[in-house]
């Protein structure tokens, strides 16, 4: 029950539209507001019961309660944060003076740094800059008023000064440490997510080069095999099917094809509608690129058959392969893409478009590079832009 009450209290600024990061920042802000209710209560002890210390302690506690109440009623988190750190900017130097100044029993030098430190977390780095200068200004004010504070309030006995220094250094620096730790965890999580998204968009070896600062990536790959796969009859079927079902089934199929490509070490490049493109031998070269591509294509046919059976569909795929040199590179700035160009790519696309549903058609260049490990059926096709070509259908 106590845990639920604490969670409910920390959640007073939550909004259903908040993402996880904003929700966590709000709850940390609420926790900081609660801390400022209780943190000043030790000031009268450190200031040896001076009447001004009771006034200051009560002022911050009452203000913090009112600020939390305002947050709960309005959900205006930014206003809550600005009010909290603005009041803290004024309150810390006053408490510092009541404690006897820099060498007194309630040093505020470290507490003052919580203002810009918390502003970074709650408001962001840009909006926190003015509060850092406010922190520097408060340090200057405390230094200038130190002689007056010591003469007016006294520095206090040595044991109390030691206790005050330890407490007033350990507590705020512990809070700063927690803020830094939280910020670093967020940064690392964001970097990991960005790396994951980048690796899903382009080959990992290319992503690594981009992260290392390369601006333009363009390479010639002399030995590759390009694979194209396409769902036969997809367009008329999609026009008669619920869009959500179309997307779900297509996602399931491509997920299965992705798994096959990954298993064989073949690099998926992109999907375009119901078409799927992959390459063997780029961006990481390999001598057995043609053999691996044929095995990948064969397993993709089986994966598609399993997909059709699982969903009761009659949508076969046809696959085309061609081998030879290509040029690869990264294009785009907003949505980067690693793509391939060259006659080999065009030929592979033609092998797919002129292929047979449920079969794998390869060019002569691919057949010649498979070292006789597969059996093919010779076929003559008329390919647009290339004329009459001898192609080869892989036999089961």
MIKE-619211 format. One record per residue (C-alpha): x, y, z. Coordinates in steps of 0.25 Angstrom, whole numbers, padded with zeros to 4 digits, always signed. Layout:
BEGIN
XYZ;...
//
This chain:
BEGIN
+0000+0000+0000;+0011+0009+0003;+0018+0007-0010;+0005+0010-0017;+0003+0023-0010;+0017+0027-0013;+0015+0024-0028;+0002+0031-0028;+0009+0043-0022;+0020+0043-0032;+0010+0042-0043;+0003+0055-0040;+0008+0061-0053;+0006+0049-0062;-0002+0051-0075;-0007+0039-0084;+0001+0045-0096;+0014+0045-0089;+0025+0036-0094;+0033+0028-0084;+0045+0038-0084;+0036+0050-0081;+0028+0042-0071;+0041+0038-0063;+0046+0053-0064;+0033+0058-0058;+0034+0048-0047;+0048+0052-0044;+0043+0066-0043;+0032+0062-0033;+0042+0055-0025;+0051+0067-0025;+0039+0076-0021;+0036+0067-0009;+0051+0067-0005;+0050+0082-0004;+0039+0081+0006;+0048+0073+0016;+0062+0077+0012;+0061+0091+0019;+0056+0086+0032;+0070+0084+0036;+0074+0098+0034;+0070+0103+0048;+0079+0093+0054;+0091+0096+0046;+0088+0111+0048;+0088+0109+0063;+0073+0113+0065;+0074+0127+0059;+0060+0132+0056;+0063+0135+0042;+0066+0120+0039;+0052+0116+0044;+0046+0127+0034;+0054+0122+0023;+0052+0107+0025;+0037+0109+0027;+0037+0118+0014;+0043+0107+0005;+0035+0096+0011;+0022+0104+0009;+0026+0108-0005;+0029+0094-0009;+0016+0089-0004;+0008+0100-0012;+0017+0097-0024;+0014+0082-0024;-0001+0085-0022;-0001+0095-0034;+0006+0084-0042;-0005+0074-0038;-0016+0083-0042;-0010+0089-0055;-0001+0078-0060;+0008+0090-0064;+0022+0083-0062;+0031+0094-0068;+0024+0105-0059;+0026+0096-0047;+0041+0094-0050;+0044+0108-0053;+0037+0112-0040;+0045+0102-0032;+0059+0106-0038;+0056+0121-0037;+0052+0120-0023;+0064+0111-0020;+0073+0121-0027;+0069+0132-0016;+0067+0123-0004;+0081+0116-0004;+0089+0129-0003;+0080+0133+0008;+0081+0120+0016;+0096+0121+0013;+0097+0134+0020;+0089+0130+0032;+0098+0118+0034;+0110+0128+0035;+0115+0129+0021;+0125+0120+0013;+0132+0115+0026;+0119+0114+0034;+0111+0102+0038;+0101+0103+0025;+0110+0104+0013;+0101+0106+0001;+0112+0106-0010;+0109+0092-0014;+0094+0093-0012;+0094+0104-0022;+0099+0095-0033;+0086+0087-0032;+0079+0098-0040;+0086+0097-0053;+0088+0082-0051;+0073+0080-0050;+0070+0090-0060;+0078+0081-0071;+0069+0069-0067;+0056+0076-0066;+0057+0087-0077;+0068+0082-0086;+0082+0087-0088;+0078+0100-0096;+0068+0105-0086;+0078+0101-0074;+0089+0111-0079;+0083+0123-0072;+0081+0116-0059;+0096+0112-0060;+0099+0127-0060;+0089+0129-0049;+0097+0119-0041;+0110+0127-0044;+0103+0140-0040;+0099+0133-0027;+0113+0129-0024;+0118+0143-0026;+0107+0148-0017;+0111+0138-0006;+0125+0142-0007;+0123+0157-0006;+0113+0155+0006;+0122+0145+0013;+0129+0155+0022;+0115+0161+0026;+0109+0147+0028;+0121+0143+0037;+0120+0156+0046;+0105+0155+0046;+0102+0141+0049;+0115+0135+0053;+0122+0123+0047;+0118+0114+0059;+0126+0103+0067;+0135+0094+0059;+0128+0081+0061;+0115+0087+0055;+0123+0093+0044;+0129+0079+0040;+0115+0073+0041;+0109+0084+0033;+0120+0083+0022;+0119+0067+0021;+0104+0068+0020;+0103+0079+0011;+0113+0073+0001;+0109+0059+0002;+0094+0061+0000;+0094+0071-0013;+0106+0063-0019;+0099+0050-0017;+0087+0056-0025;+0096+0062-0036;+0102+0048-0037;+0088+0041-0039;+0085+0052-0049;+0097+0049-0057;+0095+0034-0056;+0081+0035-0061;+0085+0044-0072;+0096+0035-0076;+0087+0023-0076;+0077+0031-0085;+0089+0035-0094;+0094+0020-0096;+0080+0015-0098;+0077+0025-0109;+0090+0022-0115;+0087+0007-0115;+0073+0009-0121;+0079+0018-0132;+0090+0008-0135;+0079-0003-0136;+0071+0006-0145;+0083+0009-0154;+0087-0006-0154;+0073-0009-0159;+0073+0001-0170;+0087-0002-0176;+0098-0013-0174;+0105-0013-0161;+0119-0011-0167;+0114+0001-0175;+0107+0007-0162;+0120+0005-0155;+0127+0014-0165;+0117+0024-0164;+0118+0025-0149;+0133+0027-0151;+0131+0039-0159;+0131+0035-0174;+0123+0045-0182;+0122+0038-0195;+0122+0023-0197;+0123+0017-0211;+0130+0004-0214;+0132-0005-0226;+0129-0020-0223;+0134-0028-0234;+0128-0042-0230;+0113-0042-0225;+0100-0049-0227;+0088-0040-0227;+0074-0047-0223;+0060-0041-0226;+0048-0048-0221;+0033-0044-0224;+0020-0049-0220;+0012-0053-0232;-0003-0048-0232;+0000-0039-0220;-0007-0026-0226;-0020-0032-0230;-0021-0039-0217;-0017-0027-0209;-0028-0019-0215;-0038-0029-0210;-0033-0030-0196;-0034-0022-0183;-0021-0013-0183;-0018-0017-0169;-0018-0032-0173;-0009-0028-0185;+0001-0021-0176;+0001-0032-0166;+0003-0044-0176;+0013-0036-0184;+0021-0033-0171;+0020-0048-0167;+0026-0052-0180;+0037-0042-0181;+0041-0046-0166;+0042-0060-0171;+0051-0056-0183;+0059-0048-0174;+0062-0060-0165;+0066-0068-0177;+0075-0057-0182;+0082-0055-0168;+0084-0070-0167;+0092-0071-0180;+0099-0058-0178;+0092-0051-0189;+0090-0036-0188;+0076-0031-0189;+0076-0017-0197;+0061-0013-0197;+0047-0016-0200;+0038-0009-0210;+0024-0012-0209;+0023-0027-0210;+0037-0028-0216;+0050-0032-0208;+0064-0030-0211;+0077-0036-0205;+0091-0038-0209;+0102-0048-0206;+0117-0043-0207;+0114-0029-0203;+0117-0021-0195;+0126-0032-0189;+0132-0040-0201;+0131-0055-0202;+0136-0065-0212;+0124-0074-0211;+0114-0063-0213;+0106-0070-0225;+0105-0083-0217;+0100-0076-0205;+0090-0068-0212;+0084-0080-0219;+0083-0087-0206;+0077-0075-0200;+0067-0074-0211;+0063-0089-0210;+0060-0087-0195;+0052-0075-0198;+0043-0083-0207;+0041-0093-0195;+0039-0081-0185;+0028-0075-0195;+0022-0089-0196;+0021-0090-0181;+0015-0076-0180;+0005-0079-0191;+0001-0092-0183;+0000-0084-0170;-0010-0074-0175;-0017-0082-0186;-0012-0074-0197;-0009-0077-0212;+0002-0066-0214;+0015-0072-0219;+0027-0064-0221;+0037-0064-0233;+0052-0062-0231;+0062-0057-0240;+0078-0057-0239;+0089-0051-0246;+0104-0050-0243;+0115-0040-0246;+0120-0026-0243;+0112-0016-0236;+0114-0002-0230;+0109+0000-0216;+0108+0013-0208;+0100+0021-0198;+0090+0031-0203;+0081+0041-0196;+0082+0050-0184;+0068+0048-0177;+0065+0034-0180;+0079+0028-0183;+0079+0015-0192;+0090+0006-0196;+0087+0002-0211;+0094-0005-0223;+0095-0001-0237;+0099-0007-0250;+0096-0017-0261;+0096-0029-0251;+0085-0022-0243;+0077-0020-0256;+0079-0034-0260;+0075-0040-0247;+0062-0032-0247;+0059-0037-0261;+0062-0051-0257;+0051-0049-0246;+0041-0042-0255;+0042-0053-0266;+0042-0064-0257;+0033-0075-0254;+0024-0075-0241;+0029-0084-0230;+0043-0085-0237;+0057-0079-0237;+0062-0074-0250;+0077-0070-0251;+0085-0063-0262;+0096-0071-0269;+0107-0063-0260;+0101-0069-0247;+0100-0083-0253;+0114-0082-0257;+0119-0078-0243;+0112-0090-0236;+0122-0100-0240;+0112-0110-0244;+0106-0112-0230;+0092-0110-0235;+0084-0115-0247;+0077-0106-0256;+0067-0106-0267;+0071-0098-0279;+0061-0087-0284;+0061-0076-0294;+0053-0064-0291;+0051-0050-0298;+0056-0040-0288;+0052-0025-0290;+0065-0017-0293;+0074-0029-0294;+0067-0037-0305;+0067-0052-0305;+0075-0059-0294;+0078-0073-0289;+0074-0074-0274;+0073-0086-0265;+0062-0091-0256;+0067-0098-0243;+0062-0112-0242;+0057-0117-0229;
//
